[in-house]
Amino acid sequence: MDHPIQTIHQLSQYLAAAAISFMEAAPDDSHTNLGFDSAAQSLYTHPLNNLGVQLCFSYADFSLFWKGEGLKSSITLDGKTHEEVLNWLMSTAEALGFYTPYRYEFHYDLPYPVEEDQLWVAPEDKVLNELSDARTKAQLASEAFATELGKEVAIRIWPHHFDTGGYTALADGLGVGWGLAIPDSVVNGSYYYISYYKDGKSYLPDDLPELPLGDWYRDGFIGAVLPFRDSDDDSFVFYKQVHDRIMSH
């Protein structure tokens, strides 16, 4: 059985495809990244046209919906096929006046692509709430860390890896990226991460002291990791302790 996170990751591609279809491409692919609205429990695209129309996914309703002034167009996904969803997206996009058609095409590969005969089945409400709550915690902690750094950073969800994350440049050629990643080869579960870069290369000194929260990683991923299940809402503390050690080195 597919993991519920995998299902939501797959569904987020409908939003990414809308950005690819309707927006001018950014060199860093940032036009495809998504915002998260904790109050509405939903993912949303950047504004897709000059009227500010956005495509959104609701965790609470397990649905897609177009957001904009006076818009009420939505589709409940439970029991729908991939083809039915695509037909809805193409027809509603045309009705909304987009000048180019909605195309479900990508310039990257997912580890679990959506099959043509895919049937969407909603996870239990409890699971959807847990997934939404994890995004809320990641968003708040990531924003708090940006404030700690004295930086204005857009915390976004990147549809390729489906991580909530931010990045900013620091002094002396350093840069830092942080966020919440979904299960992968690094951790068999969602995890908070923070990594540093110096002059475009991964940066992690060899003689750093152990962390009270989380662990240093030097194989594959270079940085520090705290499994979500072990975080106890201390993710901001985790980011800050790592940062203090790096900057005082």
Sine and cosine of phi, psi and omega as CSV:
sin_phi,cos_phi,sin_psi,cos_psi,sin_omega,cos_omega
0.00,0.00,0.65,-0.76,0.03,-1.00
-0.92,0.40,0.59,-0.81,0.08,-1.00
-0.95,0.31,0.62,-0.78,0.01,-1.00
-0.81,0.58,-0.57,0.82,0.05,-1.00
-0.88,0.47,-0.63,0.77,0.04,-1.00
-0.88,0.48,-0.67,0.74,0.01,-1.00
-0.87,0.50,-0.73,0.68,-0.01,-1.00
-0.92,0.39,-0.60,0.80,0.06,-1.00
-0.86,0.50,-0.71,0.70,0.04,-1.00
-0.88,0.47,-0.69,0.72,-0.02,-1.00
-0.91,0.42,-0.53,0.85,0.01,-1.00
-0.89,0.45,-0.32,0.95,0.00,-1.00
-0.93,0.36,-0.40,0.91,0.11,-0.99
-0.88,0.48,-0.63,0.78,0.01,-1.00
-0.95,0.32,-0.69,0.72,0.02,-1.00
-0.88,0.48,-0.64,0.77,0.01,-1.00
-0.90,0.44,-0.58,0.82,0.05,-1.00
-0.90,0.44,-0.68,0.73,0.03,-1.00
-0.90,0.45,-0.67,0.74,0.02,-1.00
-0.91,0.41,-0.60,0.80,-0.04,-1.00
-0.95,0.32,-0.62,0.78,-0.24,-0.97
-0.91,-0.41,-0.23,0.97,-0.07,-1.00
-0.94,-0.33,0.42,-0.91,0.13,-0.99
-0.94,0.33,0.74,-0.68,-0.08,-1.00
-0.93,0.37,0.70,-0.71,0.10,-1.00
-1.00,-0.05,0.57,-0.82,-0.03,-1.00
-0.84,0.55,-0.54,0.84,-0.02,-1.00
-0.99,-0.12,0.21,0.98,0.02,-1.00
0.94,0.35,0.22,0.98,-0.09,-1.00
-0.93,0.37,-0.27,0.96,0.06,-1.00
-0.91,0.42,-0.37,0.93,-0.02,-1.00
-1.00,0.04,-0.23,0.97,-0.11,-0.99
-0.96,0.27,0.32,-0.95,-0.19,-0.98
-0.86,-0.51,0.49,-0.87,0.14,-0.99
-0.99,-0.11,0.24,-0.97,0.06,-1.00
-0.77,-0.63,0.81,-0.59,0.04,-1.00
-0.97,-0.24,0.97,-0.26,-0.09,-1.00
-0.93,0.37,-0.56,0.83,-0.01,-1.00
-0.91,0.40,-0.66,0.75,-0.01,-1.00
-1.00,-0.02,-0.07,1.00,-0.04,-1.00
0.79,0.61,0.79,0.61,-0.07,-1.00
-0.59,-0.81,0.50,-0.86,0.19,-0.98
-1.00,0.01,0.51,-0.86,0.02,-1.00
-0.53,-0.85,0.50,-0.87,0.03,-1.00
-0.99,0.15,0.15,-0.99,0.28,-0.96
-0.89,0.45,0.31,-0.95,0.15,-0.99
-0.83,0.56,0.74,-0.67,-0.16,-0.99
-0.99,-0.13,-0.20,0.98,0.06,-1.00
-0.48,-0.88,-0.04,-1.00,-0.07,-1.00
-0.96,0.28,-0.08,1.00,0.10,-1.00
-1.00,-0.08,-0.04,1.00,0.05,-1.00
0.99,0.17,0.31,0.95,0.01,-1.00
-0.92,0.39,0.68,-0.73,0.02,-1.00
-0.77,-0.64,0.48,-0.88,0.14,-0.99
-0.98,-0.22,0.70,-0.72,-0.12,-0.99
-0.74,-0.67,0.41,-0.91,0.16,-0.99
-0.86,-0.51,0.77,-0.64,0.01,-1.00
-0.98,-0.19,0.87,-0.50,0.15,-0.99
-0.91,0.43,-0.66,0.75,-0.12,-0.99
-0.90,0.44,-0.66,0.75,-0.06,-1.00
-0.98,-0.21,-0.09,1.00,-0.09,-1.00
0.76,0.65,0.84,0.54,-0.09,-1.00
-0.60,-0.80,0.30,-0.95,0.22,-0.98
-0.97,-0.25,0.57,-0.82,0.09,-1.00
-0.47,-0.88,0.51,-0.86,0.10,-0.99
-1.00,0.06,0.73,-0.68,-0.02,-1.00
-0.91,-0.41,0.77,-0.64,0.02,-1.00
0.09,-1.00,0.18,-0.98,-0.06,-1.00
-0.86,0.51,0.88,-0.48,0.05,-1.00
0.99,0.17,0.05,1.00,-0.05,-1.00
-1.00,0.05,0.67,-0.74,0.05,-1.00
-0.67,-0.75,0.48,0.88,-0.07,-1.00
-1.00,0.01,0.84,-0.54,-0.03,-1.00
-0.53,-0.85,0.28,-0.96,0.08,-1.00
-0.64,-0.77,0.81,-0.59,0.11,-0.99
-0.97,0.23,0.75,-0.67,-0.18,-0.98
-1.00,0.02,-0.43,0.90,-0.06,-1.00
-0.86,0.50,0.84,-0.54,0.00,-1.00
1.00,0.09,-0.02,1.00,0.03,-1.00
-1.00,-0.03,0.51,-0.86,0.09,-1.00
-1.00,0.00,0.31,-0.95,0.07,-1.00
-0.83,0.55,-0.67,0.75,-0.01,-1.00
-0.89,0.45,-0.67,0.74,0.02,-1.00
-0.89,0.46,-0.65,0.76,0.00,-1.00
-0.92,0.40,-0.69,0.72,0.02,-1.00
-0.88,0.47,-0.67,0.75,0.02,-1.00
-0.88,0.48,-0.66,0.75,0.04,-1.00
-0.90,0.45,-0.71,0.71,-0.02,-1.00
-0.89,0.46,-0.70,0.71,-0.03,-1.00
-0.91,0.42,-0.68,0.73,-0.04,-1.00
-0.95,0.32,-0.67,0.75,-0.01,-1.00
-0.94,0.33,-0.59,0.81,0.05,-1.00
-0.88,0.47,-0.67,0.75,0.04,-1.00
-0.90,0.43,-0.67,0.74,0.01,-1.00
-0.91,0.41,-0.47,0.88,0.02,-1.00
-0.98,0.18,-0.12,0.99,0.10,-0.99
1.00,-0.01,0.31,0.95,0.08,-1.00
-0.91,0.42,0.67,-0.75,-0.12,-0.99
-0.98,0.21,-0.36,0.93,0.06,-1.00
-0.88,-0.47,0.45,-0.89,-0.03,-1.00
-0.96,0.28,0.41,-0.91,0.13,-0.99
-0.95,0.30,0.81,-0.59,0.02,-1.00
-0.81,-0.58,0.72,-0.70,0.04,-1.00
-1.00,-0.08,0.97,0.24,-0.06,-1.00
-0.67,-0.74,0.59,-0.81,-0.10,-0.99
-0.71,-0.71,0.37,-0.93,0.07,-1.00
-0.96,-0.29,0.28,0.96,0.04,-1.00
-0.61,-0.79,0.29,-0.96,0.01,-1.00
-0.94,-0.34,0.58,-0.81,0.13,-0.99
-0.99,-0.16,0.44,-0.90,0.05,-1.00
-0.93,0.37,-0.27,0.96,-0.01,-1.00
-0.60,-0.80,0.99,0.16,-0.02,-1.00
-0.90,0.44,0.41,-0.91,0.04,-1.00
-0.97,0.24,0.79,-0.62,0.01,-1.00
-0.99,0.17,0.42,-0.91,-0.04,-1.00
-0.87,0.49,-0.56,0.83,-0.03,-1.00
-0.99,-0.15,0.36,0.93,-0.02,-1.00
-0.83,0.56,0.74,-0.67,0.11,-0.99
-0.92,-0.40,0.82,-0.57,-0.03,-1.00
-1.00,0.09,0.75,-0.66,0.02,-1.00
-0.81,-0.59,0.83,-0.56,-0.07,-1.00
-0.94,0.35,0.74,-0.67,0.19,-0.98
-0.90,0.45,0.21,-0.98,0.04,-1.00
-0.88,0.48,0.49,-0.87,-0.01,-1.00
-0.82,0.57,-0.64,0.77,0.00,-1.00
-0.86,0.51,-0.66,0.75,0.00,-1.00
-0.93,0.38,-0.70,0.72,0.03,-1.00
-0.87,0.49,-0.65,0.76,0.04,-1.00
-0.90,0.43,-0.63,0.77,0.01,-1.00
-0.91,0.42,-0.66,0.75,0.01,-1.00
-0.91,0.40,-0.66,0.75,0.04,-1.00
-0.92,0.40,-0.64,0.77,0.01,-1.00
-0.90,0.44,-0.61,0.79,0.04,-1.00
-0.90,0.45,-0.66,0.75,0.04,-1.00
-0.90,0.44,-0.64,0.77,0.02,-1.00
-0.88,0.47,-0.73,0.68,0.01,-1.00
-0.88,0.48,-0.67,0.74,0.01,-1.00
-0.91,0.42,-0.66,0.75,0.01,-1.00
-0.89,0.46,-0.74,0.67,-0.05,-1.00
-0.91,0.42,-0.69,0.73,-0.01,-1.00
-0.92,0.40,-0.64,0.77,-0.01,-1.00
-0.92,0.39,-0.64,0.76,0.05,-1.00
-0.91,0.41,-0.63,0.77,0.01,-1.00
-0.90,0.43,-0.61,0.79,0.01,-1.00
-0.93,0.36,-0.62,0.78,0.07,-1.00
-0.87,0.50,-0.65,0.76,0.05,-1.00
-0.90,0.44,-0.66,0.75,0.05,-1.00
-0.85,0.52,-0.60,0.80,0.01,-1.00
-0.98,0.22,-0.19,0.98,-0.06,-1.00
0.96,0.28,0.49,0.87,-0.08,-1.00
-0.86,-0.51,0.52,-0.85,0.18,-0.98
-0.99,-0.10,0.94,-0.35,-0.09,-1.00
-0.79,-0.61,0.78,-0.63,0.09,-1.00
-0.98,0.21,0.89,-0.45,0.04,-1.00
-1.00,0.02,0.91,-0.42,-0.12,-0.99
-0.75,-0.66,0.25,-0.97,0.06,-1.00
-0.95,-0.30,0.83,-0.56,-0.05,-1.00
-1.00,-0.09,0.88,-0.47,-0.19,-0.98
-0.91,0.41,-0.38,0.92,0.00,-1.00
-0.92,0.38,-0.81,0.58,-0.03,-1.00
-0.99,-0.12,-0.23,0.97,0.04,-1.00
0.88,0.47,0.59,0.81,0.08,-1.00
-0.99,-0.15,0.60,-0.80,0.23,-0.97
-0.99,0.13,0.84,-0.54,-0.08,-1.00
-0.34,-0.94,0.24,-0.97,0.07,-1.00
-0.63,-0.77,0.32,-0.95,0.05,-1.00
-0.55,-0.84,0.61,-0.80,0.09,-1.00
-0.49,-0.87,0.47,-0.88,0.10,-1.00
-0.99,0.15,0.58,-0.82,0.07,-1.00
-0.89,-0.45,-0.18,-0.98,0.02,-1.00
-0.98,0.22,0.28,-0.96,0.13,-0.99
0.86,0.51,0.58,0.82,0.09,-1.00
0.98,0.21,0.09,1.00,0.01,-1.00
-1.00,0.05,0.48,-0.88,0.16,-0.99
-0.67,-0.74,0.41,-0.91,-0.01,-1.00
-0.68,-0.73,0.67,-0.74,0.10,-1.00
-0.83,-0.56,0.62,-0.79,-0.06,-1.00
-0.46,-0.89,0.33,-0.95,0.03,-1.00
0.30,-0.95,-0.37,-0.93,0.03,-1.00
-0.84,-0.55,0.84,-0.54,0.00,-1.00
-0.97,-0.23,0.45,-0.89,0.09,-1.00
-1.00,0.10,0.23,-0.97,-0.04,-1.00
-0.81,0.59,0.68,-0.73,0.03,-1.00
-0.41,-0.91,-0.36,-0.93,-0.06,-1.00
-0.95,0.31,-0.26,0.97,0.01,-1.00
-0.98,0.19,-0.76,0.65,-0.01,-1.00
-0.65,-0.76,0.67,-0.74,0.04,-1.00
-1.00,0.09,0.89,0.46,-0.04,-1.00
0.28,-0.96,0.31,-0.95,0.04,-1.00
-0.89,0.45,0.51,-0.86,-0.06,-1.00
-0.45,-0.89,0.55,-0.84,0.14,-0.99
-0.99,0.17,0.59,-0.81,0.00,-1.00
-0.67,-0.74,0.42,-0.91,0.15,-0.99
-0.50,-0.87,0.73,-0.68,-0.05,-1.00
-0.62,-0.79,0.48,-0.88,-0.07,-1.00
-0.87,-0.49,0.44,-0.90,-0.02,-1.00
-0.69,-0.73,0.63,-0.77,0.05,-1.00
-0.77,-0.63,0.87,-0.49,-0.04,-1.00
0.80,0.60,0.64,0.76,0.10,-1.00
1.00,0.09,0.01,1.00,-0.01,-1.00
-0.87,-0.49,0.48,-0.88,0.02,-1.00
-0.84,0.55,0.65,-0.76,-0.08,-1.00
-0.77,-0.64,0.88,-0.48,0.07,-1.00
-0.40,-0.92,0.98,-0.21,-0.01,-1.00
-0.84,0.54,0.44,-0.90,-0.09,-1.00
-0.98,0.21,-0.44,0.90,-0.20,-0.98
-0.96,-0.29,0.57,0.82,0.01,-1.00
-0.98,0.21,0.60,-0.80,0.03,-1.00
-0.95,0.33,0.37,-0.93,0.03,-1.00
-0.88,0.47,0.39,-0.92,-0.03,-1.00
-0.99,-0.12,0.68,-0.73,0.13,-0.99
-0.89,0.45,-0.58,0.82,0.05,-1.00
-0.87,-0.50,0.81,-0.58,0.05,-1.00
0.99,0.15,-0.10,-0.99,-0.07,-1.00
-0.61,-0.79,0.45,-0.89,0.15,-0.99
-0.97,0.23,0.62,-0.79,0.07,-1.00
-0.84,-0.54,0.73,-0.68,-0.03,-1.00
-0.77,-0.63,0.06,1.00,-0.04,-1.00
-0.88,-0.48,0.94,-0.35,-0.06,-1.00
1.00,0.08,-0.99,0.15,0.12,-0.99
-1.00,0.06,0.72,-0.69,-0.01,-1.00
-0.93,-0.37,0.94,-0.35,-0.01,-1.00
0.38,-0.93,-0.53,-0.85,0.00,-1.00
-0.82,-0.58,0.53,-0.85,-0.11,-0.99
-0.69,-0.72,0.65,-0.76,0.13,-0.99
-0.74,-0.67,0.93,-0.37,0.03,-1.00
-0.83,0.55,0.66,-0.75,-0.02,-1.00
-0.84,0.54,-0.63,0.78,-0.05,-1.00
-0.91,0.41,-0.33,0.95,-0.01,-1.00
-0.98,-0.21,0.06,1.00,-0.21,-0.98
-0.99,0.17,-0.51,0.86,-0.01,-1.00
0.75,0.67,0.64,0.77,0.02,-1.00
0.90,0.44,0.35,0.94,0.00,-1.00
-0.98,-0.19,0.40,0.92,-0.10,-0.99
-0.90,0.43,-0.60,0.80,0.06,-1.00
-0.90,0.44,-0.67,0.74,0.04,-1.00
-0.87,0.49,-0.64,0.77,0.05,-1.00
-0.87,0.50,-0.77,0.64,0.02,-1.00
-0.84,0.54,-0.71,0.70,-0.09,-1.00
-0.92,0.39,-0.65,0.76,-0.02,-1.00
-0.92,0.40,-0.63,0.78,0.06,-1.00
-0.89,0.46,-0.73,0.68,-0.03,-1.00
-0.87,0.49,-0.68,0.73,0.01,-1.00
-0.87,0.49,-0.64,0.77,-0.01,-1.00
-0.93,0.36,-0.66,0.75,0.01,-1.00
-0.91,0.41,-0.73,0.69,-0.09,-1.00
-0.96,0.28,-0.39,0.92,0.02,-1.00
-1.00,-0.05,0.01,1.00,-0.04,-1.00
-0.94,0.34,0.00,0.00,0.00,0.00
